[in-house]
Amino acid sequence: MDMLSMLIPFAVLGAIFYFLLIRPEQAKRKQHQNMLENLTKGDEIVTNGGLHGKILGISNDKKIVLLSVGEVNNNEVKIQISLSAIAFLKKGGELIEGE
């Protein structure tokens, strides 16, 4: 009986920790992964480094994204980034995380 009464507070703390920290983080990660899987040509995104750009293409294995990030001397500036570097999707000027 003594051992059981000592374990109950740890079980309660474990449950609180799970529902307040672990579960919401898993849901957020799943939502972000879903957003990355549904990106298409023409979507506007923001990278983890703060680059804003428009997707020109996604490689066949979906690991590299070609972005248009602006224009210099009437030449379009294109860069390649890793899919994992995308933080947000932009819709109507609003940043949308996950979706």
N, CA, C and O atoms as a GROMACS GRO file, in nm:
protein
  396
    1MET      N    1   0.082  -0.120   0.000
    1MET     CA    2   0.000   0.000   0.000
    1MET      C    3   0.086   0.126   0.000
    1MET      O    4   0.055   0.223  -0.069
    2ASP      N    5   0.194   0.123   0.078
    2ASP     CA    6   0.283   0.240   0.084
    2ASP      C    7   0.346   0.271  -0.052
    2ASP      O    8   0.355   0.387  -0.091
    3MET      N    9   0.388   0.167  -0.121
    3MET     CA   10   0.453   0.185  -0.252
    3MET      C   11   0.354   0.243  -0.353
    3MET      O   12   0.390   0.329  -0.433
    4LEU      N   13   0.231   0.195  -0.349
    4LEU     CA   14   0.129   0.244  -0.441
    4LEU      C   15   0.098   0.391  -0.416
    4LEU      O   16   0.083   0.468  -0.511
    5SER      N   17   0.088   0.430  -0.292
    5SER     CA   18   0.059   0.571  -0.261
    5SER      C   19   0.175   0.662  -0.301
    5SER      O   20   0.154   0.782  -0.324
    6MET      N   21   0.296   0.609  -0.309
    6MET     CA   22   0.410   0.690  -0.353
    6MET      C   23   0.413   0.704  -0.506
    6MET      O   24   0.463   0.803  -0.558
    7LEU      N   25   0.360   0.606  -0.577
    7LEU     CA   26   0.363   0.608  -0.724
    7LEU      C   27   0.250   0.691  -0.784
    7LEU      O   28   0.263   0.739  -0.897
    8ILE      N   29   0.141   0.709  -0.712
    8ILE     CA   30   0.027   0.783  -0.766
    8ILE      C   31   0.064   0.927  -0.805
    8ILE      O   32   0.025   0.970  -0.914
    9PRO      N   33   0.136   1.003  -0.722
    9PRO     CA   34   0.173   1.139  -0.766
    9PRO      C   35   0.259   1.141  -0.893
    9PRO      O   36   0.244   1.230  -0.977
   10PHE      N   37   0.348   1.042  -0.907
   10PHE     CA   38   0.432   1.036  -1.028
   10PHE      C   39   0.347   1.004  -1.150
   10PHE      O   40   0.371   1.058  -1.259
   11ALA      N   41   0.248   0.918  -1.134
   11ALA     CA   42   0.158   0.886  -1.246
   11ALA      C   43   0.076   1.008  -1.286
   11ALA      O   44   0.057   1.034  -1.404
   12VAL      N   45   0.029   1.083  -1.186
   12VAL     CA   46  -0.049   1.204  -1.215
   12VAL      C   47   0.039   1.307  -1.286
   12VAL      O   48  -0.006   1.369  -1.382
   13LEU      N   49   0.162   1.326  -1.240
   13LEU     CA   50   0.254   1.420  -1.305
   13LEU      C   51   0.286   1.375  -1.448
   13LEU      O   52   0.295   1.458  -1.538
   14GLY      N   53   0.302   1.245  -1.467
   14GLY     CA   54   0.328   1.192  -1.601
   14GLY      C   55   0.212   1.220  -1.695
   14GLY      O   56   0.233   1.257  -1.811
   15ALA      N   57   0.090   1.201  -1.646
   15ALA     CA   58  -0.029   1.227  -1.729
   15ALA      C   59  -0.041   1.375  -1.763
   15ALA      O   60  -0.073   1.411  -1.877
   16ILE      N   61  -0.015   1.461  -1.666
   16ILE     CA   62  -0.020   1.606  -1.690
   16ILE      C   63   0.085   1.645  -1.793
   16ILE      O   64   0.057   1.722  -1.886
   17PHE      N   65   0.207   1.593  -1.777
   17PHE     CA   66   0.316   1.621  -1.870
   17PHE      C   67   0.279   1.578  -2.011
   17PHE      O   68   0.304   1.652  -2.107
   18TYR      N   69   0.218   1.460  -2.026
   18TYR     CA   70   0.180   1.410  -2.157
   18TYR      C   71   0.074   1.499  -2.222
   18TYR      O   72   0.089   1.536  -2.338
   19PHE      N   73  -0.031   1.533  -2.149
   19PHE     CA   74  -0.142   1.608  -2.208
   19PHE      C   75  -0.111   1.755  -2.230
   19PHE      O   76  -0.172   1.818  -2.316
   20LEU      N   77  -0.018   1.812  -2.153
   20LEU     CA   78   0.013   1.954  -2.170
   20LEU      C   79   0.133   1.981  -2.260
   20LEU      O   80   0.142   2.088  -2.319
   21LEU      N   81   0.225   1.885  -2.272
   21LEU     CA   82   0.346   1.909  -2.352
   21LEU      C   83   0.362   1.816  -2.472
   21LEU      O   84   0.380   1.863  -2.584
   22ILE      N   85   0.356   1.689  -2.450
   22ILE     CA   86   0.388   1.593  -2.556
   22ILE      C   87   0.279   1.587  -2.662
   22ILE      O   88   0.309   1.597  -2.781
   23ARG      N   89   0.156   1.570  -2.622
   23ARG     CA   90   0.047   1.555  -2.719
   23ARG      C   91   0.028   1.676  -2.809
   23ARG      O   92   0.015   1.659  -2.930
   24PRO      N   93   0.027   1.800  -2.756
   24PRO     CA   94   0.014   1.915  -2.847
   24PRO      C   95   0.131   1.928  -2.944
   24PRO      O   96   0.112   1.969  -3.059
   25GLU      N   97   0.252   1.892  -2.900
   25GLU     CA   98   0.368   1.900  -2.989
   25GLU      C   99   0.357   1.798  -3.102
   25GLU      O  100   0.393   1.827  -3.216
   26GLN      N  101   0.308   1.678  -3.071
   26GLN     CA  102   0.287   1.576  -3.174
   26GLN      C  103   0.184   1.622  -3.277
   26GLN      O  104   0.202   1.601  -3.397
   27ALA      N  105   0.077   1.684  -3.230
   27ALA     CA  106  -0.028   1.734  -3.322
   27ALA      C  107   0.028   1.844  -3.411
   27ALA      O  108  -0.002   1.848  -3.531
   28LYS      N  109   0.108   1.933  -3.353
   28LYS     CA  110   0.168   2.042  -3.431
   28LYS      C  111   0.263   1.987  -3.536
   28LYS      O  112   0.264   2.034  -3.650
   29ARG      N  113   0.344   1.888  -3.500
   29ARG     CA  114   0.439   1.827  -3.593
   29ARG      C  115   0.365   1.757  -3.707
   29ARG      O  116   0.406   1.765  -3.822
   30LYS      N  117   0.256   1.687  -3.674
   30LYS     CA  118   0.176   1.618  -3.776
   30LYS      C  119   0.113   1.718  -3.872
   30LYS      O  120   0.109   1.693  -3.993
   31GLN      N  121   0.063   1.829  -3.820
   31GLN     CA  122   0.002   1.933  -3.902
   31GLN      C  123   0.106   1.994  -3.997
   31GLN      O  124   0.075   2.018  -4.114
   32HIS      N  125   0.227   2.018  -3.948
   32HIS     CA  126   0.334   2.075  -4.031
   32HIS      C  127   0.376   1.977  -4.140
   32HIS      O  128   0.397   2.016  -4.254
   33GLN      N  129   0.387   1.848  -4.105
   33GLN     CA  130   0.424   1.746  -4.203
   33GLN      C  131   0.318   1.736  -4.312
   33GLN      O  132   0.351   1.719  -4.430
   34ASN      N  133   0.192   1.746  -4.275
   34ASN     CA  134   0.082   1.743  -4.372
   34ASN      C  135   0.091   1.862  -4.467
   34ASN      O  136   0.068   1.848  -4.587
   35MET      N  137   0.124   1.980  -4.413
   35MET     CA  138   0.139   2.100  -4.496
   35MET      C  139   0.254   2.080  -4.596
   35MET      O  140   0.240   2.116  -4.713
   36LEU      N  141   0.366   2.022  -4.551
   36LEU     CA  142   0.480   2.000  -4.640
   36LEU      C  143   0.445   1.902  -4.752
   36LEU      O  144   0.487   1.919  -4.866
   37GLU      N  145   0.368   1.799  -4.720
   37GLU     CA  146   0.332   1.698  -4.820
   37GLU      C  147   0.236   1.753  -4.925
   37GLU      O  148   0.230   1.701  -5.036
   38ASN      N  149   0.161   1.858  -4.891
   38ASN     CA  150   0.061   1.912  -4.983
   38ASN      C  151   0.106   2.038  -5.056
   38ASN      O  152   0.024   2.103  -5.121
   39LEU      N  153   0.233   2.074  -5.047
   39LEU     CA  154   0.282   2.191  -5.120
   39LEU      C  155   0.280   2.164  -5.270
   39LEU      O  156   0.308   2.053  -5.315
   40THR      N  157   0.247   2.267  -5.346
   40THR     CA  158   0.243   2.254  -5.491
   40THR      C  159   0.310   2.375  -5.555
   40THR      O  160   0.337   2.475  -5.489
   41LYS      N  161   0.336   2.364  -5.684
   41LYS     CA  162   0.394   2.472  -5.761
   41LYS      C  163   0.303   2.594  -5.750
   41LYS      O  164   0.181   2.583  -5.764
   42GLY      N  165   0.362   2.711  -5.724
   42GLY     CA  166   0.287   2.835  -5.715
   42GLY      C  167   0.256   2.878  -5.572
   42GLY      O  168   0.219   2.993  -5.549
   43ASP      N  169   0.270   2.786  -5.476
   43ASP     CA  170   0.248   2.823  -5.336
   43ASP      C  171   0.354   2.920  -5.289
   43ASP      O  172   0.471   2.910  -5.327
   44GLU      N  173   0.314   3.015  -5.206
   44GLU     CA  174   0.409   3.108  -5.146
   44GLU      C  175   0.442   3.057  -5.007
   44GLU      O  176   0.353   3.020  -4.930
   45ILE      N  177   0.572   3.056  -4.975
   45ILE     CA  178   0.617   3.000  -4.848
   45ILE      C  179   0.718   3.093  -4.780
   45ILE      O  180   0.768   3.188  -4.841
   46VAL      N  181   0.746   3.063  -4.654
   46VAL     CA  182   0.851   3.130  -4.578
   46VAL      C  183   0.939   3.021  -4.519
   46VAL      O  184   0.888   2.924  -4.463
   47THR      N  185   1.070   3.036  -4.533
   47THR     CA  186   1.163   2.936  -4.480
   47THR      C  187   1.194   2.965  -4.334
   47THR      O  188   1.159   3.070  -4.280
   48ASN      N  189   1.261   2.869  -4.271
   48ASN     CA  190   1.304   2.887  -4.132
   48ASN      C  191   1.400   3.005  -4.119
   48ASN      O  192   1.406   3.068  -4.013
   49GLY      N  193   1.474   3.036  -4.224
   49GLY     CA  194   1.568   3.148  -4.223
   49GLY      C  195   1.504   3.282  -4.255
   49GLY      O  196   1.571   3.385  -4.251
   50GLY      N  197   1.374   3.282  -4.288
   50GLY     CA  198   1.304   3.406  -4.314
   50GLY      C  199   1.292   3.444  -4.460
   50GLY      O  200   1.241   3.552  -4.491
   51LEU      N  201   1.337   3.358  -4.550
   51LEU     CA  202   1.324   3.385  -4.694
   51LEU      C  203   1.179   3.367  -4.738
   51LEU      O  204   1.115   3.267  -4.705
   52HIS      N  205   1.127   3.464  -4.811
   52HIS     CA  206   0.993   3.455  -4.867
   52HIS      C  207   1.007   3.423  -5.015
   52HIS      O  208   1.088   3.486  -5.084
   53GLY      N  209   0.931   3.328  -5.064
   53GLY     CA  210   0.943   3.294  -5.205
   53GLY      C  211   0.823   3.218  -5.256
   53GLY      O  212   0.733   3.180  -5.180
   54LYS      N  213   0.824   3.197  -5.387
   54LYS     CA  214   0.717   3.126  -5.456
   54LYS      C  215   0.776   2.997  -5.512
   54LYS      O  216   0.883   2.999  -5.573
   55ILE      N  217   0.707   2.886  -5.491
   55ILE     CA  218   0.758   2.757  -5.537
   55ILE      C  219   0.747   2.748  -5.688
   55ILE      O  220   0.639   2.764  -5.746
   56LEU      N  221   0.861   2.722  -5.753
   56LEU     CA  222   0.865   2.703  -5.898
   56LEU      C  223   0.861   2.555  -5.933
   56LEU      O  224   0.817   2.518  -6.042
   57GLY      N  225   0.906   2.471  -5.841
   57GLY     CA  226   0.905   2.327  -5.866
   57GLY      C  227   0.953   2.252  -5.744
   57GLY      O  228   1.026   2.305  -5.660
   58ILE      N  229   0.911   2.126  -5.736
   58ILE     CA  230   0.952   2.038  -5.628
   58ILE      C  231   1.012   1.914  -5.694
   58ILE      O  232   0.953   1.859  -5.788
   59SER      N  233   1.128   1.869  -5.646
   59SER     CA  234   1.194   1.754  -5.707
   59SER      C  235   1.108   1.629  -5.692
   59SER      O  236   1.018   1.622  -5.608
   60ASN      N  237   1.139   1.530  -5.775
   60ASN     CA  238   1.060   1.407  -5.776
   60ASN      C  239   1.059   1.337  -5.641
   60ASN      O  240   0.957   1.281  -5.601
   61ASP      N  241   1.171   1.340  -5.573
   61ASP     CA  242   1.175   1.273  -5.442
   61ASP      C  243   1.126   1.364  -5.330
   61ASP      O  244   1.130   1.326  -5.212
   62LYS      N  245   1.080   1.485  -5.366
   62LYS     CA  246   1.021   1.581  -5.273
   62LYS      C  247   1.117   1.623  -5.160
   62LYS      O  248   1.074   1.651  -5.049
   63LYS      N  249   1.246   1.628  -5.190
   63LYS     CA  250   1.342   1.671  -5.089
   63LYS      C  251   1.399   1.810  -5.119
   63LYS      O  252   1.449   1.877  -5.028
   64ILE      N  253   1.392   1.854  -5.245
   64ILE     CA  254   1.447   1.983  -5.286
   64ILE      C  255   1.335   2.066  -5.350
   64ILE      O  256   1.256   2.016  -5.430
   65VAL      N  257   1.331   2.194  -5.314
   65VAL     CA  258   1.230   2.285  -5.367
   65VAL      C  259   1.303   2.399  -5.438
   65VAL      O  260   1.397   2.456  -5.383
   66LEU      N  261   1.259   2.433  -5.559
   66LEU     CA  262   1.312   2.548  -5.632
   66LEU      C  263   1.221   2.666  -5.607
   66LEU      O  264   1.100   2.659  -5.630
   67LEU      N  265   1.280   2.776  -5.558
   67LEU     CA  266   1.203   2.895  -5.522
   67LEU      C  267   1.243   3.014  -5.607
   67LEU      O  268   1.358   3.028  -5.648
   68SER      N  269   1.146   3.099  -5.633
   68SER     CA  270   1.172   3.231  -5.689
   68SER      C  271   1.162   3.328  -5.572
   68SER      O  272   1.058   3.338  -5.508
   69VAL      N  273   1.271   3.400  -5.546
   69VAL     CA  274   1.272   3.489  -5.429
   69VAL      C  275   1.274   3.637  -5.464
   69VAL      O  276   1.276   3.721  -5.375
   70GLY      N  277   1.274   3.669  -5.591
   70GLY     CA  278   1.273   3.810  -5.630
   70GLY      C  279   1.331   3.830  -5.767
   70GLY      O  280   1.343   3.737  -5.847
   71GLU      N  281   1.368   3.956  -5.794
   71GLU     CA  282   1.420   3.993  -5.925
   71GLU      C  283   1.535   4.090  -5.908
   71GLU      O  284   1.528   4.183  -5.827
   72VAL      N  285   1.643   4.069  -5.984
   72VAL     CA  286   1.757   4.160  -5.986
   72VAL      C  287   1.791   4.188  -6.131
   72VAL      O  288   1.816   4.095  -6.208
   73ASN      N  289   1.791   4.316  -6.169
   73ASN     CA  290   1.821   4.356  -6.307
   73ASN      C  291   1.737   4.279  -6.409
   73ASN      O  292   1.789   4.228  -6.508
   74ASN      N  293   1.608   4.271  -6.384
   74ASN     CA  294   1.512   4.201  -6.470
   74ASN      C  295   1.540   4.052  -6.486
   74ASN      O  296   1.489   3.989  -6.579
   75ASN      N  297   1.620   3.994  -6.396
   75ASN     CA  298   1.644   3.850  -6.394
   75ASN      C  299   1.586   3.791  -6.267
   75ASN      O  300   1.610   3.842  -6.157
   76GLU      N  301   1.510   3.686  -6.283
   76GLU     CA  302   1.449   3.621  -6.168
   76GLU      C  303   1.556   3.550  -6.085
   76GLU      O  304   1.640   3.478  -6.139
   77VAL      N  305   1.552   3.569  -5.953
   77VAL     CA  306   1.647   3.504  -5.864
   77VAL      C  307   1.584   3.374  -5.815
   77VAL      O  308   1.477   3.374  -5.754
   78LYS      N  309   1.652   3.263  -5.844
   78LYS     CA  310   1.602   3.131  -5.807
   78LYS      C  311   1.701   3.066  -5.711
   78LYS      O  312   1.822   3.077  -5.728
   79ILE      N  313   1.648   2.998  -5.612
   79ILE     CA  314   1.733   2.922  -5.520
   79ILE      C  315   1.671   2.785  -5.497
   79ILE      O  316   1.551   2.764  -5.519
   80GLN      N  317   1.754   2.693  -5.453
   80GLN     CA  318   1.706   2.561  -5.415
   80GLN      C  319   1.718   2.548  -5.264
   80GLN      O  320   1.820   2.586  -5.206
   81ILE      N  321   1.615   2.495  -5.201
   81ILE     CA  322   1.619   2.473  -5.057
   81ILE      C  323   1.570   2.331  -5.028
   81ILE      O  324   1.505   2.268  -5.112
   82SER      N  325   1.600   2.284  -4.910
   82SER     CA  326   1.548   2.156  -4.865
   82SER      C  327   1.403   2.174  -4.823
   82SER      O  328   1.365   2.278  -4.770
   83LEU      N  329   1.324   2.074  -4.847
   83LEU     CA  330   1.184   2.078  -4.808
   83LEU      C  331   1.171   2.100  -4.657
   83LEU      O  332   1.078   2.166  -4.611
   84SER      N  333   1.264   2.044  -4.583
   84SER     CA  334   1.258   2.056  -4.437
   84SER      C  335   1.284   2.199  -4.388
   84SER      O  336   1.260   2.228  -4.270
   85ALA      N  337   1.332   2.288  -4.475
   85ALA     CA  338   1.360   2.426  -4.436
   85ALA      C  339   1.236   2.515  -4.443
   85ALA      O  340   1.242   2.632  -4.404
   86ILE      N  341   1.125   2.462  -4.491
   86ILE     CA  342   1.002   2.541  -4.504
   86ILE      C  343   0.931   2.546  -4.370
   86ILE      O  344   0.902   2.443  -4.308
   87ALA      N  345   0.903   2.669  -4.324
   87ALA     CA  346   0.838   2.688  -4.194
   87ALA      C  347   0.689   2.717  -4.208
   87ALA      O  348   0.608   2.662  -4.134
   88PHE      N  349   0.653   2.803  -4.303
   88PHE     CA  350   0.515   2.848  -4.313
   88PHE      C  351   0.469   2.852  -4.458
   88PHE      O  352   0.550   2.867  -4.550
   89LEU      N  353   0.340   2.838  -4.476
   89LEU     CA  354   0.274   2.859  -4.604
   89LEU      C  355   0.208   2.996  -4.595
   89LEU      O  356   0.151   3.031  -4.492
   90LYS      N  357   0.215   3.074  -4.702
   90LYS     CA  358   0.150   3.206  -4.703
   90LYS      C  359   0.025   3.200  -4.790
   90LYS      O  360   0.028   3.150  -4.902
   91LYS      N  361  -0.084   3.252  -4.736
   91LYS     CA  362  -0.207   3.264  -4.815
   91LYS      C  363  -0.262   3.403  -4.791
   91LYS      O  364  -0.292   3.440  -4.678
   92GLY      N  365  -0.274   3.479  -4.897
   92GLY     CA  366  -0.326   3.615  -4.886
   92GLY      C  367  -0.243   3.704  -4.796
   92GLY      O  368  -0.297   3.790  -4.727
   93GLY      N  369  -0.110   3.684  -4.796
   93GLY     CA  370  -0.023   3.765  -4.713
   93GLY      C  371  -0.016   3.720  -4.568
   93GLY      O  372   0.063   3.773  -4.491
   94GLU      N  373  -0.098   3.622  -4.530
   94GLU     CA  374  -0.101   3.571  -4.393
   94GLU      C  375  -0.013   3.447  -4.383
   94GLU      O  376  -0.014   3.362  -4.473
   95LEU      N  377   0.062   3.434  -4.275
   95LEU     CA  378   0.140   3.315  -4.251
   95LEU      C  379   0.050   3.209  -4.191
   95LEU      O  380  -0.022   3.234  -4.094
   96ILE      N  381   0.056   3.090  -4.249
   96ILE     CA  382  -0.025   2.979  -4.200
   96ILE      C  383   0.068   2.865  -4.164
   96ILE      O  384   0.134   2.808  -4.251
   97GLU      N  385   0.074   2.833  -4.036
   97GLU     CA  386   0.158   2.722  -3.994
   97GLU      C  387   0.076   2.594  -3.998
   97GLU      O  388  -0.032   2.586  -3.942
   98GLY      N  389   0.130   2.495  -4.066
   98GLY     CA  390   0.058   2.369  -4.074
   98GLY      C  391  -0.056   2.375  -4.171
   98GLY      O  392  -0.034   2.368  -4.292
   99GLU      N  393  -0.174   2.388  -4.124
   99GLU     CA  394  -0.300   2.398  -4.196
   99GLU      C  395  -0.373   2.270  -4.202
   99GLU      O  396  -0.481   2.264  -4.261
   0.00000   0.00000   0.00000
